[in-house]
Amino acid sequence: MKAKKFDSVKMMREIRENLSKDFSKLSAKEKINLLEKEFPEIKISRRRKLPITTDRR
């Protein structure tokens, strides 16, 4: 019998799926807090709304 080979691709897929499941269970505030801790150099920006008088033709 052959020795079982280590499948790194399968392992990485499982890790990614598990992290995605865990992350999807977090609330929006918890996600924002987690991302702010991991990436403190990224600044929060607000999307600017277009003026009401803008012609969109």
C-alpha positions in Angstrom: 0.0 0.0 0.0 1.2 3.5 -0.9 1.6 6.1 1.8 -1.0 8.8 1.7 0.2 12.0 0.2 -0.2 15.3 1.9 -2.8 17.4 0.0 -2.0 21.0 0.7 -4.6 22.4 -1.8 -7.4 20.4 0.0 -6.2 21.6 3.4 -6.2 25.3 2.3 -9.7 25.0 0.9 -10.9 23.5 4.2 -9.3 26.3 6.1 -10.8 29.0 3.8 -14.2 27.4 4.1 -14.0 27.3 7.9 -12.9 30.9 8.1 -15.6 32.0 5.8 -18.3 30.2 7.9 -16.9 31.8 11.1 -16.7 35.2 9.5 -20.2 35.0 8.1 -21.6 34.4 11.7 -20.2 37.7 12.9 -22.3 40.9 13.1 -21.4 43.9 10.9 -19.9 45.7 14.0 -17.8 42.7 14.9 -16.5 42.4 11.3 -15.6 46.1 11.3 -13.8 45.8 14.7 -11.9 42.7 13.5 -10.8 44.4 10.3 -9.8 47.6 12.1 -7.6 45.5 14.4 -6.0 43.6 11.6 -5.5 46.6 9.3 -5.1 49.7 11.4 -3.5 51.6 8.5 -6.8 51.6 6.5 -8.9 54.6 7.1 -12.7 54.5 7.1 -14.1 56.6 4.3 -17.7 57.6 3.7 -19.2 57.4 0.2 -20.2 60.8 -1.1 -23.7 61.2 -2.5 -24.1 63.0 -5.8 -26.0 66.3 -5.7 -29.7 66.1 -6.5 -29.3 68.4 -9.4 -26.8 66.1 -11.2 -28.0 65.3 -14.7 -27.6 61.5 -15.3 -28.1 61.3 -19.1 
